[in-house]
Amino acid sequence: MTDAAPPDRADATDEGDLVEAWTDGACKGNPGPGGWGALLRAGSHEKELWGGENPTTNNRMELTAVIEALRALRRPCRVVLHVDSTYVMQGMSSWIVGWKRNGWRTAAKQPVKNADLWQALDVEVARHDVRWVWVKGHAGDPGNTRADALANRGVLDPQGSHSTT
């Protein structure tokens, strides 16, 4: 966030210090051209982020959206992160502990798919105080709807851009 970046974790004690983020990924074909989008909100300030890759997968774009949202925060923050990806939610709530313990291998001793992104996400999550919230995609959540639109924008504009409002 620009001038209104929330204070670090030690100072984050009231709702004004909270960042809410909604993230989403999109892929036209799987694999195929894909995009990611993120909406960040701190108080009255918002930031929209998007980008894309080709070729890629939907799961890679879902992970990238979360990583880029957290990277956009210049210092550690309290973050409520809204995602519609069960892949991301399960990975962060159950699978990642075992993957790290097993040297980024699954219980079946296979390499973890998208390990590069899971490792990057692990680094970003460690910087912040993150509360994960799952939202049903395409079900009317305004933040999720905007993140979805940004992800689709990323498919068309893979170089990405940043827009602050």
Summary of the structure (lengths in Angstrom):
residues: 165
radius of gyration: 15.4
end to end distance: 10.2
largest distance: 47.1
contacts: 567
relative contact order: 0.24
helix: 39%
strand: 31%
